[in-house]
Amino acid sequence: MTSTNSGKRERIVVIGGDAAGMSAAHQALRVAKARGREIEVVALERTGYTSYSACGIPYWIAGDVEEGEDLVARDPARHRAMGVDLRTGATATRVDLDQKRVTYRDADGEHELGYDQLVVATGARAIVPAWARGADGEVYAGVGPVKDLDDGEAWIDRFAARSGQHVVIAGGSYIGVEMAEAAVRRGHRVTVLTRSRVMSTLEPELSKRVADTMEAAGVEVVEDAEVQSLDVTGDGVIEKVTTVRGTTYSCDLLVLALGITPATDFLSGCGLLVGKSGGLQPDARGHLRDGVWAAGDCCETRHRLTGEWVYLPLGTHANKQGRAAGENAAGGSLAFGGVVGTAITRFAADQHYLEIARTGLSLAEAEAAGLDAEGLLTEGTTTSGYLPEAEPIAVHVVAERVTRRLLGAQIVGGHGAGKRIDAVAAALWGGMTVDDLAWMDLAYAPPFATAWEVVQVAARRLAERLTPLVEVRPSRLVAGAPRTSGPAERGSKP
Amino acid sequence: MTSTNSGKRERIVVIGGDAAGMSAAHQALRVAKARGREIEVVALERTGYTSYSACGIPYWIAGDVEEGEDLVARDPARHRAMGVDLRTGATATRVDLDQKRVTYRDADGEHELGYDQLVVATGARAIVPAWARGADGEVYAGVGPVKDLDDGEAWIDRFAARSGQHVVIAGGSYIGVEMAEAAVRRGHRVTVLTRSRVMSTLEPELSKRVADTMEAAGVEVVEDAEVQSLDVTGDGVIEKVTTVRGTTYSCDLLVLALGITPATDFLSGCGLLVGKSGGLQPDARGHLRDGVWAAGDCCETRHRLTGEWVYLPLGTHANKQGRAAGENAAGGSLAFGGVVGTAITRFAADQHYLEIARTGLSLAEAEAAGLDAEGLLTEGTTTSGYLPEAEPIAVHVVAERVTRRLLGAQIVGGHGAGKRIDAVAAALWGGMTVDDLAWMDLAYAPPFATAWEVVQVAARRLAERLTPLVEVRPSRLVAGAPRTSGPAERGSKP
């Protein structure tokens, strides 16, 4: 096949056919079309499928989604019909940045492909520890991660083999909690083994609520329990896991919910720098270096509150980053403004239901970032308390002490609790203060909130805590008070 | 009783014992206590009850709340136990601002009460047109508003008298929609007569969705149908209503859902200015003039987007304004930063369920305010489309063309649609752009949103519409681009 691009049309090569890659491919085509320019967009995808919702896999396994195909937003045929030269089963193996050339392998062998602009959107791989593999290097049959559609299919088959199996989940973060829901709803006995706490980036009080709800639904939650080894029969059937503390748990199936890592290995040696996580570090436009762009789960991103690089791979970021990278690769101008660390999930089994959301920094994260922060937990109800649908909700808010800048919030509660985080995320995006959050005009009606919305009560109480005695408060701080409502100066509080 | 306050302790008199008044009373006590000062807080309440949720009354009537008392957040005994000298059945009739004296009437006759600081929190009265009253000036038996607990009790009795009555609701705004829900859920035949459209501050397309859902639930919705007169038998039994267009509708019961008006009549002649609505116009601290404060439904408030005075009486504002006025009346300093026009409600009967929310300005309101605005409607789903719980959601976003400033949004949709408005309200509070809304970091997981959250798709599409051809875009606008992400400069769009 062709080496460097000798055709007349500019060629954009996208490596990766999921959210970021295909967003980039289509946005590049849109920009070119709007400018009346012809470009060629070639996309290389390792697997046979494109643009699927990895986040939806646990719900497919749980039985909420009929077919894996339902998780596919756009299949390869659709992408091709829309003008992308999509090549599936095509694994990029090497990039030559000087020669502007990608090497990839498919069923027919190895190929080289020249590019004018390259978009790296290779995503991430599930972390699979050495103890999960046999001597042949293969992962044991009853063990697997939950990353792609093949993983999902495998888990559906394993869960369907017989009910009442003992499913051990290694990892208590998002995927761990979601797979615990799926397994318990599928009628299995579930044990979650987690290195520190369940949902460990939550404040301890909120993490405990998640664990309590899971246990109420019959899930055994074991914290401080990192898996170290696996006992396997001669036939490769797993029997038990042992933690670093030496405790053993019987298990029929083992879910690897240990996180993901950027799929950037094939770039090693080509001169692109990666961060601590192994993720690429493109600028806000998705730019890495001349003619090279990156987006999605293979990248780190800037945290707007700390300015630090963080690895927070999420489909919603991948879509946005891909759109920006594609626009810019085609000569447009669009920036991805970074993240504030917003995330949401739920645990739902029978009547046990809990929404879990966070944004910004936890108190520990704020302190680790060198900020003088304070946090406070506030309890309330999701609707006016007199309505039958009212459910408990707990909100933890963090703010910087002297500047009163809002730093983060976490919410755990019943129906309608989770998406409340978006108001806080918006406030963080705009650099607002805890007083802004306490006093802004949020929606109230009895079926939706209490008259003092619980998120605002939480912010107000924290704001009151931050207020020093008026006598000791330097006047320049009063003068430099928040631009919006809230106390400019206050009386002493007990 | 005492005339001007001759006691040693400073006396704060609060007129009105609902959300704003009692928030003010308690906040004043808290501030004084924190400062080690003794003050006396006297609150005068016309009725026998305090601090009740007026917004909850339709749900009580619908059967979701057992007792009217359940709507009372704090009863008189509780307020007294907390240190407020609360006098119920006490109607303020006159205020002498020079003499700092309030005249009030109770069962024992007329009294005068001196004050050092006065907080006016008299709330609002339901609008009752002349045609709703007989020759004796009394409202007909089958007719009534939905403002206080007595109204609620009356509607529960009327609805319970027999099922299948024809309930006509005059007014298609929040209370009208909520009472339609209550009446249809109670087994009555319901007709809503509304002057313009149902939820007339919504964009026409969204208003139509509300009307369609109500009609699907069996409610007859008649727009452009202002009630002009009532036919009543010699016994005072109502029989039919006639609209200004001359159409008549039979009716057994008639709900007055025509809005409320500030209860400020008793202040006439005392020298306090009121706005167009009849509402007082305190500053952000709740201050009117020396020693006089006001809060709640008797006040207008500043709209943060236009700077204009608006009358948007809501419990959530009343609570905040009351807190600020009470704090300031007691010598503290706390500001209420105005409103952005956020509101929410729902219509729910059987399987017919719709959440309705708005914030900021509608396109018509923006244009009326002299802004060069553009709006766009976007459709999506409340959760990822492949989940069984996904419901339709429609989002209309408005932004200012040249500055790209976000001006407002409206949302109509299924479960979880309504409170999404809070993210937009937060963005409006912070003066953010439509690009900020499109690109900010909002929460995504399949049970909560699509990977491109529908509110952000709506903002992004509008942002793309606002973008002029790059060739004609003045460079100073590029330089003055939004401080956060979003296009600083873009290619031409078809």
Boltz contact constraints between the chains, C-beta under 6 A:
constraints:
  - contact:
      token1: [A, 31]
      token2: [B, 491]
      max_distance: 6.0
  - contact:
      token1: [A, 34]
      token2: [B, 491]
      max_distance: 6.0
  - contact:
      token1: [A, 34]
      token2: [B, 492]
      max_distance: 6.0
  - contact:
      token1: [A, 34]
      token2: [B, 493]
      max_distance: 6.0
  - contact:
      token1: [A, 34]
      token2: [B, 494]
      max_distance: 6.0
  - contact:
      token1: [A, 35]
      token2: [B, 491]
      max_distance: 6.0
  - contact:
      token1: [A, 55]
      token2: [B, 445]
      max_distance: 6.0
  - contact:
      token1: [A, 55]
      token2: [B, 446]
      max_distance: 6.0
  - contact:
      token1: [A, 56]
      token2: [B, 384]
      max_distance: 6.0
  - contact:
      token1: [A, 56]
      token2: [B, 446]
      max_distance: 6.0
  - contact:
      token1: [A, 59]
      token2: [B, 446]
      max_distance: 6.0
  - contact:
      token1: [A, 64]
      token2: [B, 387]
      max_distance: 6.0
  - contact:
      token1: [A, 64]
      token2: [B, 388]
      max_distance: 6.0
  - contact:
      token1: [A, 65]
      token2: [B, 386]
      max_distance: 6.0
  - contact:
      token1: [A, 70]
      token2: [B, 386]
      max_distance: 6.0
  - contact:
      token1: [A, 71]
      token2: [B, 386]
      max_distance: 6.0
  - contact:
      token1: [A, 315]
      token2: [B, 451]
      max_distance: 6.0
  - contact:
      token1: [A, 316]
      token2: [B, 444]
      max_distance: 6.0
  - contact:
      token1: [A, 316]
      token2: [B, 451]
      max_distance: 6.0
  - contact:
      token1: [A, 319]
      token2: [B, 451]
      max_distance: 6.0
  - contact:
      token1: [A, 319]
      token2: [B, 452]
      max_distance: 6.0
  - contact:
      token1: [A, 332]
      token2: [B, 490]
      max_distance: 6.0
  - contact:
      token1: [A, 332]
      token2: [B, 491]
      max_distance: 6.0
  - contact:
      token1: [A, 333]
      token2: [B, 488]
      max_distance: 6.0
  - contact:
      token1: [A, 333]
      token2: [B, 489]
      max_distance: 6.0
  - contact:
      token1: [A, 334]
      token2: [B, 487]
      max_distance: 6.0
  - contact:
      token1: [A, 335]
      token2: [B, 485]
      max_distance: 6.0
  - contact:
      token1: [A, 336]
      token2: [B, 485]
      max_distance: 6.0
  - contact:
      token1: [A, 337]
      token2: [B, 439]
      max_distance: 6.0
  - contact:
      token1: [A, 337]
      token2: [B, 484]
      max_distance: 6.0
  - contact:
      token1: [A, 337]
      token2: [B, 485]
      max_distance: 6.0
  - contact:
      token1: [A, 339]
      token2: [B, 441]
      max_distance: 6.0
  - contact:
      token1: [A, 340]
      token2: [B, 441]
      max_distance: 6.0
  - contact:
      token1: [A, 342]
      token2: [B, 441]
      max_distance: 6.0
  - contact:
      token1: [A, 342]
      token2: [B, 443]
      max_distance: 6.0
  - contact:
      token1: [A, 344]
      token2: [B, 443]
      max_distance: 6.0
  - contact:
      token1: [A, 344]
      token2: [B, 445]
      max_distance: 6.0
  - contact:
      token1: [A, 344]
      token2: [B, 448]
      max_distance: 6.0
  - contact:
      token1: [A, 345]
      token2: [B, 445]
      max_distance: 6.0
  - contact:
      token1: [A, 346]
      token2: [B, 447]
      max_distance: 6.0
  - contact:
      token1: [A, 357]
      token2: [B, 443]
      max_distance: 6.0
  - contact:
      token1: [A, 384]
      token2: [B, 56]
      max_distance: 6.0
  - contact:
      token1: [A, 386]
      token2: [B, 65]
      max_distance: 6.0
  - contact:
      token1: [A, 386]
      token2: [B, 70]
      max_distance: 6.0
  - contact:
      token1: [A, 386]
      token2: [B, 71]
      max_distance: 6.0
  - contact:
      token1: [A, 387]
      token2: [B, 64]
      max_distance: 6.0
  - contact:
      token1: [A, 388]
      token2: [B, 64]
      max_distance: 6.0
  - contact:
      token1: [A, 418]
      token2: [B, 448]
      max_distance: 6.0
  - contact:
      token1: [A, 419]
      token2: [B, 448]
      max_distance: 6.0
  - contact:
      token1: [A, 421]
      token2: [B, 443]
      max_distance: 6.0
  - contact:
      token1: [A, 422]
      token2: [B, 423]
      max_distance: 6.0
  - contact:
      token1: [A, 422]
      token2: [B, 442]
      max_distance: 6.0
  - contact:
      token1: [A, 422]
      token2: [B, 443]
      max_distance: 6.0
  - contact:
      token1: [A, 423]
      token2: [B, 422]
      max_distance: 6.0
  - contact:
      token1: [A, 423]
      token2: [B, 423]
      max_distance: 6.0
  - contact:
      token1: [A, 423]
      token2: [B, 426]
      max_distance: 6.0
  - contact:
      token1: [A, 425]
      token2: [B, 441]
      max_distance: 6.0
  - contact:
      token1: [A, 425]
      token2: [B, 442]
      max_distance: 6.0
  - contact:
      token1: [A, 426]
      token2: [B, 423]
      max_distance: 6.0
  - contact:
      token1: [A, 426]
      token2: [B, 426]
      max_distance: 6.0
  - contact:
      token1: [A, 426]
      token2: [B, 427]
      max_distance: 6.0
  - contact:
      token1: [A, 426]
      token2: [B, 440]
      max_distance: 6.0
  - contact:
      token1: [A, 427]
      token2: [B, 426]
      max_distance: 6.0
  - contact:
      token1: [A, 429]
      token2: [B, 440]
      max_distance: 6.0
  - contact:
      token1: [A, 430]
      token2: [B, 430]
      max_distance: 6.0
  - contact:
      token1: [A, 430]
      token2: [B, 432]
      max_distance: 6.0
  - contact:
      token1: [A, 432]
      token2: [B, 430]
      max_distance: 6.0
  - contact:
      token1: [A, 439]
      token2: [B, 337]
      max_distance: 6.0
  - contact:
      token1: [A, 440]
      token2: [B, 426]
      max_distance: 6.0
  - contact:
      token1: [A, 440]
      token2: [B, 429]
      max_distance: 6.0
  - contact:
      token1: [A, 441]
      token2: [B, 339]
      max_distance: 6.0
  - contact:
      token1: [A, 441]
      token2: [B, 340]
      max_distance: 6.0
  - contact:
      token1: [A, 441]
      token2: [B, 342]
      max_distance: 6.0
  - contact:
      token1: [A, 441]
      token2: [B, 425]
      max_distance: 6.0
  - contact:
      token1: [A, 442]
      token2: [B, 422]
      max_distance: 6.0
  - contact:
      token1: [A, 442]
      token2: [B, 425]
      max_distance: 6.0
  - contact:
      token1: [A, 443]
      token2: [B, 342]
      max_distance: 6.0
  - contact:
      token1: [A, 443]
      token2: [B, 344]
      max_distance: 6.0
  - contact:
      token1: [A, 443]
      token2: [B, 357]
      max_distance: 6.0
  - contact:
      token1: [A, 443]
      token2: [B, 421]
      max_distance: 6.0
  - contact:
      token1: [A, 443]
      token2: [B, 422]
      max_distance: 6.0
  - contact:
      token1: [A, 444]
      token2: [B, 316]
      max_distance: 6.0
  - contact:
      token1: [A, 445]
      token2: [B, 55]
      max_distance: 6.0
  - contact:
      token1: [A, 445]
      token2: [B, 344]
      max_distance: 6.0
  - contact:
      token1: [A, 445]
      token2: [B, 345]
      max_distance: 6.0
  - contact:
      token1: [A, 446]
      token2: [B, 55]
      max_distance: 6.0
  - contact:
      token1: [A, 446]
      token2: [B, 56]
      max_distance: 6.0
  - contact:
      token1: [A, 446]
      token2: [B, 59]
      max_distance: 6.0
  - contact:
      token1: [A, 447]
      token2: [B, 346]
      max_distance: 6.0
  - contact:
      token1: [A, 448]
      token2: [B, 344]
      max_distance: 6.0
  - contact:
      token1: [A, 448]
      token2: [B, 418]
      max_distance: 6.0
  - contact:
      token1: [A, 448]
      token2: [B, 419]
      max_distance: 6.0
  - contact:
      token1: [A, 451]
      token2: [B, 315]
      max_distance: 6.0
  - contact:
      token1: [A, 451]
      token2: [B, 316]
      max_distance: 6.0
  - contact:
      token1: [A, 451]
      token2: [B, 319]
      max_distance: 6.0
  - contact:
      token1: [A, 452]
      token2: [B, 319]
      max_distance: 6.0
  - contact:
      token1: [A, 484]
      token2: [B, 337]
      max_distance: 6.0
  - contact:
      token1: [A, 485]
      token2: [B, 335]
      max_distance: 6.0
  - contact:
      token1: [A, 485]
      token2: [B, 336]
      max_distance: 6.0
  - contact:
      token1: [A, 485]
      token2: [B, 337]
      max_distance: 6.0
  - contact:
      token1: [A, 487]
      token2: [B, 334]
      max_distance: 6.0
  - contact:
      token1: [A, 488]
      token2: [B, 333]
      max_distance: 6.0
  - contact:
      token1: [A, 489]
      token2: [B, 333]
      max_distance: 6.0
  - contact:
      token1: [A, 490]
      token2: [B, 332]
      max_distance: 6.0
  - contact:
      token1: [A, 491]
      token2: [B, 31]
      max_distance: 6.0
  - contact:
      token1: [A, 491]
      token2: [B, 34]
      max_distance: 6.0
  - contact:
      token1: [A, 491]
      token2: [B, 35]
      max_distance: 6.0
  - contact:
      token1: [A, 491]
      token2: [B, 332]
      max_distance: 6.0
  - contact:
      token1: [A, 492]
      token2: [B, 34]
      max_distance: 6.0
  - contact:
      token1: [A, 493]
      token2: [B, 34]
      max_distance: 6.0
